Amino acid sequence: MAELTPRRLNAGDSEFDSQLAELISWEQVSDQQVESQVRDIIDTVRRDGDAALVAYTNRFDRRAVANFSELELPAAALEQALQTIPAAQRSALEAAAARIESYHRHQLQESWSYREADGTLLGQQITPLDRAGLYVPGGKASYPSSVLMNAIPAKVAGVGELIVTVPAPDGELSPLVLAAAAIAGVDRVVTIGGAQAVAALAYGTQSIPKVDKITGPGNIYVATAKRMVFGAVGLDMVAGPSEILVICDGLTDPDWIAMDLFSQAEHDQQAQSILISWDAAFLDAVLASMQRLLPSLERAEVIEQSINQRGAMILVDSPAQAAAVSNTIAPEHLELSVADPEQWLATIRHAGAIFMGRHTPEALGDYCAGPNHVLPTSATARFSSPLGVYDFQKRSSLINCSPAGAASLAGVASVLARGESLTAHARSAELRGEGYE
């Protein structure tokens, strides 16, 4: 096994800011060939509908499908998967689903309104989306947790119909994914993937209705397609590689921290794992643990590439400096492996999810802690939030003016409208005021 060589940075160095910016920079740029191919796929699906889905599925997923009906799974297939997976797997899926549902029920927003003294009603009406589409990676990849994390908040929100697309290259489907779909209560599962699935969900075909929002992870073709269809349909986010930042005071078992860093590095070569500490000897101890533990892991080669390409260990001079560096990074996953993690919350402003204490590895959040694992990446935690029930609900403003209220507001609206040279606006408001005695 080759030597692990994550970057070593010192926050006290004069070049640290530029070094950190280089370390965390990431832009999932589609080259012109990918963009051109995705655009052609989207245009073809919009034009040819189901026929295009069949053709692209046969071409990219190496299948021999004759018509669309062969692409959609019957509900019985989901139930059969649920009944036939090992009992331990079913129990784990059901336990995770229950925790995810319980957590997300706390996010439900309710409509509200109030009346002013003159009888005018103002408020907000909360309604769920009519239909949402969930993209799930398929084939040998098995991500039942993605099904649960995307479908359950949508169901809690009250989404009318949830359509899952999951590719089945060479006809291969994960029983765990299908079982998770059954547990989560999805309405339809269609075995398509790639840019063609995104296009079908965004614009609709003869058999797939247009959805209101698309959520779920995918490769560069999926990400590029999501960017292109935004506006015609809502999106959760266009995510970059997975990332973890661990802040440790040097008192956690180095093996634990090493494995936490590996837990993200094993996703793919572009994933990023960073450790921050004010204990230089601890950074060395963790690196030694990483070197010793790496050969024991199935995805050791992927981990090695990830750590050596984008991993880092950062020495800071204090907890305050650690928090400042963390806020600059705005990580997807932040582990506070320290003695009193809750006291850090006042200083941590930007993070997708915060895992507090020595006994809270990020892996628990991926599967069963309860909060969503669909999180903002690439420093977008500065302005974005985890996927939640609120992503599947929308808000409508409520305004019901009483005659007295309309007369009172008409004067204000008239002055502002005429200031903007919008005379019709002004007269529309004034007419209500003129009619009130």
C-alpha positions as CSV (number, residue, x, y, z in Angstrom):
1,M,0.0,0.0,0.0
2,A,1.4,3.4,-1.0
3,E,2.0,6.1,1.7
4,L,-0.8,8.4,2.6
5,T,0.3,12.0,2.0
6,P,-2.5,14.4,2.9
7,R,-1.5,18.1,2.8
8,R,-0.1,19.5,6.0
9,L,-1.2,23.2,6.6
10,N,-0.4,25.5,9.4
11,A,-2.9,28.3,10.0
12,G,-0.1,30.5,11.3
13,D,1.7,30.6,8.0
14,S,1.6,33.7,5.9
15,E,0.4,31.8,2.9
16,F,-2.3,29.8,4.8
17,D,-5.3,31.7,3.4
18,S,-4.3,31.1,-0.2
19,Q,-3.4,27.5,0.6
20,L,-6.7,26.9,2.2
21,A,-8.6,28.4,-0.8
22,E,-6.7,26.1,-3.2
23,L,-7.4,23.1,-1.0
24,I,-11.2,23.6,-0.8
25,S,-11.7,24.9,-4.3
26,W,-14.0,22.7,-6.3
27,E,-16.1,23.3,-9.4
28,Q,-17.8,20.4,-11.0
29,V,-17.4,21.8,-14.5
30,S,-18.9,19.8,-17.3
31,D,-16.6,19.9,-20.3
32,Q,-18.1,21.0,-23.6
33,Q,-18.6,17.4,-24.8
34,V,-20.6,16.4,-21.7
35,E,-22.7,19.6,-22.0
36,S,-23.4,19.0,-25.7
37,Q,-24.3,15.4,-25.1
38,V,-26.6,16.2,-22.2
39,R,-28.3,19.0,-24.2
40,D,-28.9,16.5,-27.1
41,I,-30.4,14.0,-24.7
42,I,-32.7,16.5,-23.1
43,D,-33.9,17.8,-26.5
44,T,-34.5,14.3,-27.7
45,V,-36.5,13.3,-24.6
46,R,-38.6,16.4,-25.0
47,R,-39.3,15.6,-28.6
48,D,-39.7,11.8,-28.6
49,G,-40.8,11.1,-25.0
50,D,-41.1,7.4,-24.1
51,A,-39.4,6.3,-27.3
52,A,-36.3,8.3,-26.4
53,L,-36.2,6.8,-22.9
54,V,-36.3,3.3,-24.3
55,A,-33.6,4.0,-26.8
56,Y,-31.3,5.7,-24.3
57,T,-31.8,3.0,-21.7
58,N,-30.9,0.3,-24.2
59,R,-27.9,2.2,-25.3
60,F,-26.4,3.4,-22.0
61,D,-27.6,0.6,-19.7
62,R,-27.1,-2.3,-22.1
63,R,-30.7,-3.5,-22.0
64,A,-33.1,-4.8,-24.6
65,V,-36.3,-3.1,-23.8
66,A,-39.1,-3.0,-26.4
67,N,-41.4,-0.4,-24.9
68,F,-41.8,1.8,-21.9
69,S,-44.0,-0.6,-19.9
70,E,-40.9,-2.8,-19.4
71,L,-39.1,0.2,-17.7
72,E,-41.6,0.6,-14.9
73,L,-41.6,-1.7,-11.9
74,P,-45.0,-3.0,-10.6
75,A,-45.7,-2.3,-6.9
76,A,-45.5,-6.1,-6.4
77,A,-41.8,-6.0,-7.2
78,L,-41.1,-3.5,-4.4
79,E,-43.1,-5.6,-1.9
80,Q,-41.4,-8.8,-3.0
81,A,-38.0,-7.2,-2.4
82,L,-39.1,-6.1,1.0
83,Q,-40.3,-9.7,1.8
84,T,-37.1,-11.4,0.5
85,I,-34.2,-9.3,1.8
86,P,-32.5,-10.7,4.9
87,A,-34.4,-10.0,8.1
88,A,-31.6,-8.0,9.6
89,Q,-31.6,-5.7,6.6
90,R,-35.3,-5.2,6.7
91,S,-35.2,-4.4,10.4
92,A,-32.4,-1.9,9.8
93,L,-34.3,-0.2,7.0
94,E,-37.4,0.0,9.1
95,A,-35.6,1.4,12.1
96,A,-33.8,4.0,10.1
97,A,-37.1,5.0,8.3
98,A,-38.9,5.4,11.7
99,R,-36.2,7.7,13.0
100,I,-36.0,9.7,9.8
101,E,-39.8,10.2,9.8
102,S,-39.9,11.1,13.5
103,Y,-37.2,13.8,13.0
104,H,-38.7,15.3,9.9
105,R,-42.2,15.5,11.4
106,H,-40.7,18.2,13.6
107,Q,-40.1,20.3,10.4
108,L,-43.7,20.4,9.3
109,Q,-44.8,24.0,8.8
110,E,-48.4,25.0,9.4
111,S,-50.4,27.7,7.7
112,W,-51.0,30.9,9.8
113,S,-52.9,34.1,9.7
114,Y,-53.9,37.1,11.8
115,R,-56.5,39.9,11.6
116,E,-55.7,43.5,12.0
117,A,-57.9,45.9,14.0
118,D,-59.9,46.9,10.9
119,G,-60.6,43.3,9.9
120,T,-57.9,42.8,7.3
121,L,-56.6,39.3,7.2
122,L,-52.9,38.6,6.5
123,G,-51.2,35.2,6.6
124,Q,-49.4,32.4,4.9
125,Q,-50.8,29.2,3.5
126,I,-48.6,26.1,3.4
127,T,-49.2,23.5,0.7
128,P,-47.2,20.5,-0.4
129,L,-45.9,20.0,-3.9
130,D,-48.2,18.0,-6.2
131,R,-45.5,15.7,-7.5
132,A,-41.8,15.2,-6.9
133,G,-39.1,13.1,-8.6
134,L,-36.3,11.3,-6.8
135,Y,-33.2,10.2,-8.7
136,V,-31.4,7.2,-7.1
137,P,-28.1,5.8,-8.4
138,G,-28.5,2.2,-9.6
139,G,-26.7,-0.9,-10.8
140,K,-24.1,-2.3,-8.5
141,A,-24.4,0.8,-6.3
142,S,-26.8,0.3,-3.6
143,Y,-28.1,3.5,-1.8
144,P,-31.3,2.6,0.0
145,S,-30.5,5.4,2.5
146,S,-30.9,7.9,-0.3
147,V,-34.4,6.6,-1.0
148,L,-35.3,7.0,2.7
149,M,-33.7,10.4,3.0
150,N,-35.4,11.9,0.0
151,A,-38.8,10.1,0.0
152,I,-39.7,10.3,3.6
153,P,-39.5,14.1,4.0
154,A,-41.6,14.3,0.8
155,K,-44.2,12.0,2.2
156,V,-44.2,13.8,5.5
157,A,-44.8,17.1,3.6
158,G,-47.8,15.5,1.9
159,V,-46.5,15.4,-1.7
160,G,-49.3,13.9,-3.8
161,E,-47.1,11.6,-5.9
162,L,-43.5,10.6,-5.7
163,I,-41.7,9.0,-8.7
164,V,-38.4,7.3,-8.3
165,T,-36.0,6.8,-11.2
166,V,-33.2,4.3,-10.7
167,P,-31.1,3.0,-13.6
168,A,-30.7,-0.8,-14.0
169,P,-27.6,-1.3,-16.1
170,D,-27.5,-4.8,-17.5
171,G,-30.9,-5.3,-15.8
172,E,-29.3,-5.2,-12.4
173,L,-31.3,-3.7,-9.5
174,S,-30.5,-3.5,-5.8
175,P,-33.2,-5.3,-3.7
176,L,-32.3,-3.0,-0.8
177,V,-33.2,0.0,-2.9
178,L,-36.5,-1.5,-3.9
179,A,-37.3,-2.5,-0.3
180,A,-36.5,1.0,0.8
181,A,-38.9,2.4,-1.8
182,A,-41.6,0.1,-0.4
183,I,-41.0,1.2,3.2
184,A,-40.9,4.9,2.2
185,G,-44.2,4.6,0.3
186,V,-43.1,5.8,-3.1
187,D,-45.8,5.7,-5.8
188,R,-43.8,4.7,-8.9
189,V,-40.4,3.3,-9.7
190,V,-39.0,3.6,-13.2
191,T,-35.8,2.0,-14.2
192,I,-34.2,4.8,-16.1
193,G,-31.1,6.9,-15.3
194,G,-28.8,9.6,-16.5
195,A,-29.7,12.9,-18.2
196,Q,-32.7,11.2,-19.8
197,A,-34.3,10.5,-16.4
198,V,-33.8,14.1,-15.4
199,A,-35.3,15.3,-18.7
200,A,-38.3,13.0,-18.3
201,L,-39.0,14.2,-14.8
202,A,-38.5,17.9,-15.7
203,Y,-40.6,18.0,-18.9
204,G,-42.7,14.8,-18.8
205,T,-43.3,12.1,-21.5
206,Q,-46.3,10.2,-22.6
207,S,-46.0,7.9,-19.5
208,I,-44.1,10.1,-16.9
209,P,-45.8,13.3,-15.8
210,K,-43.8,16.4,-15.3
211,V,-42.8,16.8,-11.6
212,D,-42.5,20.0,-9.6
213,K,-39.1,19.2,-8.0
214,I,-36.2,16.8,-8.6
215,T,-34.0,15.6,-5.7
216,G,-31.3,13.0,-5.3
217,P,-27.6,12.6,-6.2
218,G,-26.1,11.6,-9.5
219,N,-22.9,11.6,-11.7
220,I,-21.7,14.5,-13.8
221,Y,-24.3,13.8,-16.5
222,V,-27.1,14.0,-14.0
223,A,-25.6,17.1,-12.4
224,T,-25.3,18.8,-15.8
225,A,-28.8,17.9,-16.7
226,K,-30.1,19.2,-13.4
227,R,-28.4,22.6,-14.1
228,M,-30.0,22.7,-17.5
229,V,-33.6,22.0,-16.5
230,F,-33.6,24.3,-13.5
231,G,-36.4,26.8,-13.9
232,A,-38.7,24.3,-15.6
233,V,-38.5,22.3,-12.4
234,G,-37.2,22.9,-8.9
235,L,-34.1,21.3,-7.6
236,D,-32.7,20.3,-4.2
237,M,-29.1,21.2,-5.1
238,V,-26.3,20.4,-7.6
239,A,-23.9,18.7,-5.2
240,G,-20.2,18.3,-5.5
241,P,-18.1,15.6,-3.9
242,S,-18.8,14.5,-0.3
243,E,-16.7,16.1,2.4
244,I,-15.9,15.9,6.1
245,L,-14.2,18.3,8.5
246,V,-13.2,17.0,11.9
247,I,-12.1,19.3,14.7
248,C,-10.5,17.4,17.5
249,D,-8.8,18.5,20.8
250,G,-6.4,15.6,20.6
251,L,-8.2,13.5,23.2
252,T,-10.2,11.2,21.0
253,D,-8.8,7.8,20.0
254,P,-6.8,8.4,16.8
255,D,-8.2,5.2,15.2
256,W,-11.7,6.6,15.6
257,I,-10.8,9.9,13.8
258,A,-8.9,8.0,11.1
259,M,-11.9,5.9,10.3
260,D,-14.2,9.0,10.3
261,L,-11.9,10.6,7.7
262,F,-12.0,7.4,5.7
263,S,-15.8,7.3,5.8
264,Q,-16.0,10.1,3.4
265,A,-12.8,9.4,1.4
266,E,-14.2,6.0,0.4
267,H,-17.1,7.7,-1.6
268,D,-14.9,8.6,-4.5
269,Q,-11.5,10.0,-5.4
270,Q,-12.7,13.6,-5.3
271,A,-14.2,13.4,-1.8
272,Q,-12.5,15.5,0.8
273,S,-11.4,14.7,4.4
274,I,-9.9,17.4,6.6
275,L,-8.7,17.2,10.2
276,I,-8.1,20.3,12.3
277,S,-6.4,20.3,15.7
278,W,-4.3,22.5,17.9
279,D,-2.3,19.4,19.0
280,A,0.5,18.7,16.4
281,A,1.3,15.3,17.9
282,F,-2.3,14.3,17.5
283,L,-2.2,15.0,13.8
284,D,0.8,12.7,13.5
285,A,-1.0,10.0,15.6
286,V,-4.0,10.1,13.3
287,L,-1.9,9.9,10.2
288,A,-0.2,6.8,11.7
289,S,-3.5,5.3,12.4
290,M,-4.7,6.0,8.9
291,Q,-1.6,4.3,7.4
292,R,-2.1,1.2,9.6
293,L,-5.8,0.9,9.1
294,L,-6.1,1.6,5.3
295,P,-5.1,-1.9,4.1
296,S,-8.1,-3.4,6.0
297,L,-10.7,-1.6,4.0
298,E,-12.4,-2.8,0.8
299,R,-12.1,0.6,-1.0
300,A,-8.5,1.2,0.1
301,E,-7.5,2.3,-3.4
302,V,-10.2,4.9,-3.6
303,I,-9.5,6.2,-0.1
304,E,-5.8,6.5,-0.9
305,Q,-6.4,8.6,-4.0
306,S,-8.9,10.8,-2.1
307,I,-6.7,11.5,0.8
308,N,-3.6,12.1,-1.3
309,Q,-5.4,14.4,-3.8
310,R,-7.7,16.4,-1.5
311,G,-7.2,15.4,2.1
312,A,-5.5,17.7,4.6
313,M,-4.4,18.1,8.2
314,I,-4.4,21.6,9.5
315,L,-2.6,22.8,12.7
316,V,-4.3,25.8,14.4
317,D,-3.2,27.6,17.5
318,S,-6.5,27.6,19.4
319,P,-10.1,26.4,19.3
320,A,-11.2,29.9,18.2
321,Q,-8.9,29.6,15.2
322,A,-10.3,26.2,14.5
323,A,-13.8,27.5,14.4
324,A,-12.8,30.4,12.1
325,V,-11.1,28.0,9.6
326,S,-14.2,25.8,9.8
327,N,-16.5,28.7,8.9
328,T,-14.3,29.5,5.9
329,I,-14.5,25.9,4.7
330,A,-18.3,25.7,5.4
331,P,-18.2,21.9,5.3
332,E,-20.9,19.5,4.4
333,H,-20.2,17.4,7.5
334,L,-18.6,18.9,10.6
335,E,-17.5,16.7,13.5
336,L,-16.8,18.4,16.8
337,S,-14.8,15.7,18.5
338,V,-14.1,17.8,21.6
339,A,-15.0,17.8,25.3
340,D,-17.8,20.3,25.3
341,P,-19.2,20.4,21.7
342,E,-22.4,22.2,22.5
343,Q,-20.5,25.3,23.6
344,W,-19.0,25.5,20.0
345,L,-22.4,26.1,18.4
346,A,-22.3,29.8,19.1
347,T,-19.1,30.1,17.0
348,I,-20.0,27.7,14.2
349,R,-22.0,29.6,11.5
350,H,-21.6,27.5,8.4
351,A,-22.0,23.7,8.2
352,G,-24.4,21.3,6.6
353,A,-24.7,19.0,9.6
354,I,-22.8,19.2,12.9
355,F,-21.9,16.0,14.7
356,M,-21.1,16.7,18.3
357,G,-19.0,14.7,20.7
358,R,-16.6,11.8,20.5
359,H,-19.4,9.2,20.1
360,T,-21.1,10.8,17.1
361,P,-19.4,9.7,13.9
362,E,-20.8,11.2,10.7
363,A,-21.7,7.7,9.5
364,L,-24.6,7.6,12.0
365,G,-26.0,10.6,10.2
366,D,-25.7,8.9,6.8
367,Y,-28.1,6.2,7.8
368,C,-30.2,6.4,10.9
369,A,-29.7,9.3,13.3
370,G,-32.7,11.0,11.8
371,P,-31.6,14.3,10.2
372,N,-31.3,14.3,6.5
373,H,-28.0,13.3,4.8
374,V,-28.7,15.3,1.7
375,L,-26.5,18.3,2.6
376,P,-24.9,21.4,0.9
377,T,-21.4,20.8,-0.4
378,S,-18.5,22.9,-1.8
379,A,-19.0,25.7,0.8
380,T,-22.6,26.2,-0.1
381,A,-23.5,25.7,3.5
382,R,-22.9,29.5,3.7
383,F,-26.3,29.9,2.2
384,S,-28.0,26.5,1.9
385,S,-29.6,24.0,4.2
386,P,-30.1,20.2,4.5
387,L,-32.9,18.7,2.5
388,G,-36.1,18.7,4.6
389,V,-39.8,18.7,4.6
390,Y,-39.7,22.5,3.9
391,D,-38.2,21.6,0.4
392,F,-41.4,19.8,-0.4
393,Q,-43.8,22.5,0.8
394,K,-44.4,26.0,-0.6
395,R,-45.9,29.1,0.8
396,S,-48.6,31.4,-0.5
397,S,-49.2,34.8,1.0
398,L,-52.8,35.5,2.2
399,I,-54.2,39.0,1.9
400,N,-57.9,39.8,2.5
401,C,-58.5,43.5,3.0
402,S,-61.6,44.7,4.7
403,P,-63.2,47.9,3.2
404,A,-61.6,50.0,5.9
405,G,-58.3,48.2,5.4
406,A,-58.4,48.8,1.7
407,A,-59.1,52.5,2.2
408,S,-56.2,52.8,4.6
409,L,-53.7,51.1,2.4
410,A,-54.9,52.8,-0.8
411,G,-53.3,56.1,0.1
412,V,-49.9,54.5,0.8
413,A,-50.1,52.4,-2.4
414,S,-51.2,55.3,-4.5
415,V,-48.2,57.5,-3.4
416,L,-45.7,54.8,-4.1
417,A,-47.3,53.7,-7.4
418,R,-47.3,57.2,-8.8
419,G,-43.7,57.6,-7.6
420,E,-42.9,54.7,-9.9
421,S,-45.1,56.2,-12.7
422,L,-47.4,53.2,-12.6
423,T,-50.7,55.0,-12.9
424,A,-52.9,52.0,-13.3
425,H,-51.6,50.6,-10.0
426,A,-52.4,53.8,-8.3
427,R,-55.9,54.1,-9.7
428,S,-56.6,50.4,-8.9
429,A,-55.8,51.1,-5.2
430,E,-57.5,54.6,-5.2
431,L,-60.8,53.2,-6.5
432,R,-61.1,51.0,-3.4
433,G,-60.4,54.0,-1.2
434,E,-62.9,56.2,-3.0
435,G,-65.7,53.7,-2.5
436,Y,-65.3,53.6,1.2
437,E,-67.3,56.0,3.4
